Amino acid sequence: MMSLYIVFFIFGAMIGSFLNAVIYRLPRKINIAHPRSHCTKCKKLIYWYENIPILSYIFLRGKCSKCKEPYSIQYPLVELFIGLVSIFLMPRSLDSMSIMYFFLYFGIFCALFCHFLIDVKHQILPDSINIYLGLSFLCISLLKNPPVFYLSGAAIGFLFPYLVTLAFYHLKGQQGLGGGDIKLFAVLGIILGPVGIINNIFLSCFFGALFSLVMMALGKMSRTTKLAFGPFIIIVAVFQVYFPTLFKQFSSLWSI
Ligand SMILES: [Zn+2]
């Protein structure tokens, strides 16, 4: 059992290393596979033994071996975190169905994680990640739910925020939600269904507004600061998808 934990951790940490590249390259429109990883300052190629998740960062003391440019602590932390997530999602039995579900749910978490960090840093939710999420959600929903569930979920997830944004734009001349946010709601509707996606829209708006108010009260944000909204959608969605019983107990607070 212990050795299985190690296998899943190493697998997760390696994927975490790949996600670091995705998070850096995708918003900069650099190809994910080419060129190979290199130091962003002196362009020195990073050899495979300098690219071992977590360990290389420790051996290199967080610096480029040639120019000593410090590497972000984000890299080993992401590798560690995704390694732990892989253990957390580890299937109870190793039959093909459980392994397939592991890859689906692990992949979805990785995609949401990249979405989160890219939106915080660059205020975009890339289409390619939304498409990946949409297809993964569809795989799960096709196995578990009737068509009316995911079709109405996607329709509500798209139309409701879209129409509110449109109305808001006509009334105030400001764009409330970005296109990426609306697309994310639409794909989440596929797995959350009609009720789940409405819960997500209201809760993410609530937490987003609460966060803005607190930041304004602390003087860290002004009325015109543009806030990435994706992270709020994602945090709520992670609870809904990965901790459904906890979320049900929480949502019973306001549903009758
Ligand atoms: Zn360097």
Boltz pocket constraint, residues with backbone or C-beta under 6 A from the ligand:
constraints:
  - pocket:
      binder: B
      contacts: [[A, 39], [A, 40], [A, 41], [A, 42], [A, 43], [A, 44], [A, 64], [A, 65], [A, 66], [A, 67], [A, 68], [A, 69]]
      max_distance: 6.0
